[in-house]
Amino acid sequence: MADPYADMASQDVVLQNRIGDALEARCKEQAQVEIREAYLRDLKLPDHAFAIELGSGTGQVTHELLTLAKANRALGIEPSPVLVERAKKTSLPSLGSRFKQVTQKRQIWMKSR
């Protein structure tokens, strides 16, 4: 069986949604919550930090970079268009989160602000 994560954008929508369901279920597991909370609360980010999460999935960690680690802005980068849309539906743009689909065939050029 081929690795679906190797090229998520080319996987069918049903599989991408199943992976999203699994990611969201895992994020809710108590052990995972405790690990993320301990790690992110201990991060000492500089003022006005801009956090980037590569492979952001449905956006849980990107969201927690804002709420727990106190980043000023956060960008989640994910190759799956389905997962990006799911992340956008639960994101908190007012807190500074954004999500972008990027595949191997596309490069990101970020402007400094």
Phi, psi and omega in degrees: 000134179287154179280111182295336180286342182295331179208071185302322185297336181268356180284154180291157185301322180298314180294318178299321177291323177297319177296318177300318177299317180295318179298316180293321178296316180296322179299334182271349179297134185305317180297319179294319178300313182296320178297311181297316181298315180297315182292310187289327178290334180274351178294138178250083181277146177290162175304144178062031180296141176244108183264141177236128176249120178269128185076052189283351178056232182271004169095007183299311182291323177301315177299317182287338173297330177278313188277324182262315182274349176066036171294151179283322177217156178216140178236124175261128180245128188213136179283340183274118177297328179293315180291325177298316179296322177295319179297319180296325181293332182250006184283169179238076182303330180295336176272350177110020180263144174218156178227143183220137174274129177222128177252176180300332186274358184234138179255152178256133173242114183257130176272139175282145181256000000 
